[in-house]
């Protein structure tokens, strides 16, 4: 038996799908993984799987580039003859399902990990791209046997817009989190707020910076940290020149991407993600597992992670003022931060533990 995973980025393969791949391998499958380049291939192969490079521009809009990707997948599947395929994010989910149908794969799975730029932005470019993306979803998801969502809001939207048939849809609780790897850690002495994200508008980075500035004026002793890279080629990127003033003024400390984010969660008291929309945000799950209070937005995916007033707060999207008010309140109530962190850990164990999520994935895919 052979299982093929179609990945848009190598880092997400071992970070988000590593436990799933090992579970599938333990069931007797040979596991093959595709990725767009050779970055970190050793970390993927360390999972005991085989890697095949299939170039793809995750955020590119080239029709010819997408056709080349689809043709490459068809050739690969005809050569490998997998028994089951799973593609996640737009291009692997859509073109992977089309290629698998053409190649005669009998078990085709697509995973929707969030709406993305075209479901969030309202500018002209996003609206035009949105029409194209929705058409591709209708074509691609029609070829899949199982379509897996990470939250009910996305499922309801996709089915309401007739992008996929409801009868082939299922929901899992995100990608899950390894509760042993992300273990509880003591809170830092200085109350610290932390956000981990690519520097994009739709992740809520601007709101985080504005809220940090407002709270810092009242409580200069607090720390505000941001870990993430500038994404110059993405449609929703925030230019470095808009972020650097906050760093120079000492409002926010910024850190580059790292292979191990746990030391940064350990430094924080409260994890903050003011995203405009998610599938189920993995960073929030990691922070919960490590016993951190959460502030995130009341929107698709994010709202799944917070029980209001229990393990954190939900704030409106694009609302830096409410975000600042919640930050300030927690900073002034450190005992509440501790209690919310404990409840975050318990909630993560109950709902988001990776073994539970993977068992559900395997059941849905009929492996």
Residue pairs with C-beta under 8 A, 6 or more apart in sequence:
1 28
1 29
1 30
1 83
1 84
2 29
2 30
2 31
2 32
2 80
2 81
2 82
2 83
2 84
3 24
3 29
3 30
3 31
3 32
3 82
3 83
3 84
3 85
3 86
3 367
4 31
4 32
4 33
4 34
4 76
4 77
4 80
4 82
4 84
4 85
4 86
4 105
5 13
5 17
5 21
5 31
5 32
5 33
5 34
5 49
5 85
5 86
5 87
6 34
6 54
6 73
6 85
6 86
6 87
6 88
6 92
6 93
6 96
7 13
7 17
7 33
7 34
7 35
7 88
7 92
8 36
8 56
8 58
8 88
8 89
8 91
8 92
9 35
9 36
9 58
10 35
10 36
10 37
10 39
10 40
10 41
10 43
10 44
11 39
11 40
13 21
13 33
13 35
13 44
14 40
14 43
14 44
14 46
14 47
15 282
16 175
16 282
17 88
17 175
18 47
19 176
19 178
19 354
19 355
19 358
20 175
20 176
20 354
20 358
20 361
20 362
21 31
21 33
21 47
21 49
22 47
22 48
23 355
23 358
23 359
23 362
24 31
24 362
24 367
25 31
25 47
25 48
25 49
27 362
27 367
29 83
29 84
29 367
30 50
31 47
31 48
31 49
31 50
32 49
32 50
32 51
32 52
32 80
32 82
33 44
33 49
33 50
33 51
33 52
34 51
34 52
34 53
34 54
34 73
34 76
34 92
35 41
35 44
35 51
35 52
35 53
35 54
36 53
36 54
36 55
36 56
36 57
36 58
37 53
37 55
38 53
41 51
44 51
45 51
52 76
52 80
54 69
54 72
54 73
54 76
55 68
55 69
55 72
56 65
56 69
56 91
56 92
57 65
58 89
58 91
59 117
59 233
59 234
59 235
60 66
61 129
66 91
66 95
69 91
69 95
70 95
70 98
70 99
73 95
73 96
73 99
73 100
73 103
74 99
74 102
74 103
76 99
77 85
77 99
77 100
77 103
77 105
78 103
78 104
82 100
82 105
83 105
83 106
83 107
84 105
84 106
84 107
84 108
84 109
84 365
84 366
84 367
85 96
85 97
85 100
85 105
85 107
85 108
85 109
86 96
86 109
86 110
86 111
86 365
87 93
87 94
87 95
87 96
87 97
87 109
87 110
87 111
88 110
88 111
88 112
88 113
89 111
89 113
89 116
90 116
90 133
90 136
90 137
93 110
93 111
93 112
93 140
93 141
93 144
94 110
94 136
94 137
94 139
94 140
94 141
95 140
96 108
96 110
96 140
97 108
97 110
97 140
97 141
97 143
97 144
98 139
98 140
98 143
100 108
100 143
101 108
101 143
107 145
107 365
107 366
107 367
108 143
108 144
108 145
108 146
109 144
109 145
109 146
109 147
109 148
109 364
109 365
110 140
110 141
110 144
110 146
110 147
110 148
111 147
111 148
111 149
111 150
112 147
112 148
112 149
112 150
112 154
112 158
112 279
113 150
113 175
113 279
114 150
114 154
114 277
114 278
114 279
114 300
114 301
115 154
115 157
115 277
115 300
116 133
116 277
117 126
117 129
117 202
117 234
117 235
117 236
118 126
118 129
118 130
118 133
118 134
119 130
119 157
119 277
120 126
120 202
120 236
120 276
120 277
121 202
121 235
121 236
125 235
126 235
134 161
134 163
137 158
137 163
137 164
138 162
138 163
138 164
141 147
141 158
141 163
141 164
141 168
142 164
142 165
144 164
144 168
145 168
146 168
146 170
146 364
146 365
146 366
147 158
147 164
147 168
147 169
147 170
148 169
148 170
148 171
148 172
148 361
148 364
149 155
149 158
149 169
149 170
149 171
149 172
149 279
150 171
150 172
150 173
150 174
150 175
150 278
150 279
150 280
150 301
151 171
151 278
151 279
151 280
151 300
151 301
151 304
152 171
153 299
153 300
153 301
153 303
154 279
154 300
154 301
155 166
155 169
155 171
157 300
158 164
158 169
159 165
159 166
159 169
170 360
170 364
172 357
172 360
172 361
172 364
173 280
173 304
173 351
173 352
173 356
173 357
173 360
174 279
174 280
174 281
174 282
174 285
174 301
174 304
174 352
174 357
175 280
175 282
175 285
175 354
175 357
176 285
176 352
176 353
176 354
176 355
176 356
176 357
176 358
177 282
177 285
177 286
177 288
177 289
177 348
177 352
177 353
177 354
178 289
178 354
179 289
179 348
179 349
179 353
179 354
181 262
182 262
182 265
182 286
182 289
182 290
183 289
183 290
184 289
184 290
184 291
184 341
184 345
185 262
185 265
185 266
185 290
185 291
186 266
187 269
187 291
187 337
187 338
187 341
188 266
188 267
188 268
188 269
190 221
190 222
190 223
191 221
191 222
191 223
191 269
191 270
191 330
191 331
191 334
191 337
192 222
192 223
192 224
192 225
192 267
192 268
192 269
192 270
193 212
193 222
193 223
193 224
193 225
193 268
193 269
193 270
193 271
193 272
193 327
194 224
194 225
194 226
194 227
194 264
194 265
194 267
194 268
194 270
194 271
194 272
194 287
195 204
195 205
195 208
195 225
195 226
195 227
195 228
195 271
195 272
195 273
195 274
196 226
196 227
196 228
196 261
196 264
196 271
196 273
196 283
197 203
197 204
197 205
197 226
197 227
197 228
197 273
197 275
197 283
198 228
198 229
198 231
198 234
199 205
199 228
199 229
199 230
199 231
199 237
199 238
199 240
199 243
200 231
200 234
200 236
200 237
200 238
201 236
201 237
201 238
201 276
202 236
202 275
202 276
202 277
203 228
203 273
203 274
203 275
203 276
204 273
204 274
204 275
204 276
204 297
204 317
204 318
205 226
205 228
205 238
205 243
206 238
206 242
206 320
207 274
207 318
207 319
207 320
207 323
208 224
208 226
208 252
208 272
208 274
208 320
208 323
209 226
209 243
209 246
209 251
209 252
210 320
210 324
211 274
211 320
211 321
211 323
211 324
211 327
212 224
212 246
212 251
212 252
212 324
212 327
213 246
213 251
214 320
214 321
214 324
215 222
215 224
215 324
215 327
215 328
215 331
216 222
216 224
216 251
218 328
219 328
219 331
219 332
222 331
223 253
223 267
224 251
224 252
224 253
225 252
225 253
225 254
225 255
225 264
225 267
225 268
226 252
226 253
226 254
226 255
227 254
227 255
227 256
227 257
227 258
227 261
227 264
228 254
228 257
229 256
229 257
230 237
230 238
230 239
230 240
230 243
231 237
232 239
243 254
246 252
247 253
247 254
255 264
258 264
261 283
261 286
262 286
262 290
265 271
265 286
265 287
265 290
265 292
266 290
268 287
268 292
269 292
269 293
269 330
269 334
269 337
269 341
270 292
270 293
270 294
270 295
270 312
270 327
270 330
270 337
271 283
271 284
271 287
271 288
271 292
271 293
271 294
271 295
272 294
272 295
272 296
272 323
272 327
273 281
273 283
273 284
273 294
273 295
273 296
273 297
273 302
274 295
274 296
274 297
274 315
274 317
274 320
274 323
275 281
275 296
275 297
275 299
275 301
275 302
276 297
276 299
276 317
276 318
277 299
277 300
277 301
277 302
277 317
278 299
278 300
278 301
278 302
279 301
280 301
280 304
280 305
280 352
281 296
281 301
281 302
281 305
284 294
284 296
284 302
284 305
285 305
285 348
285 352
287 294
287 344
288 294
288 305
288 311
288 344
288 345
288 347
288 348
288 352
289 344
289 345
289 348
289 349
289 352
290 345
291 341
291 342
291 344
291 345
292 341
292 344
293 311
293 312
293 330
293 336
293 337
293 340
293 341
293 344
294 305
294 306
294 311
294 312
294 313
294 340
294 344
295 312
295 313
295 315
295 323
295 326
295 327
295 330
296 302
296 303
296 305
296 306
296 312
296 314
296 315
297 303
297 314
297 315
297 316
297 317
298 314
298 315
298 316
298 317
299 317
302 314
303 314
305 312
305 347
305 352
306 312
306 313
306 314
307 343
307 347
308 314
310 340
310 343
310 347
311 340
311 341
311 343
311 344
311 347
312 340
312 344
313 326
315 322
315 323
315 326
316 322
330 336
330 337
330 340
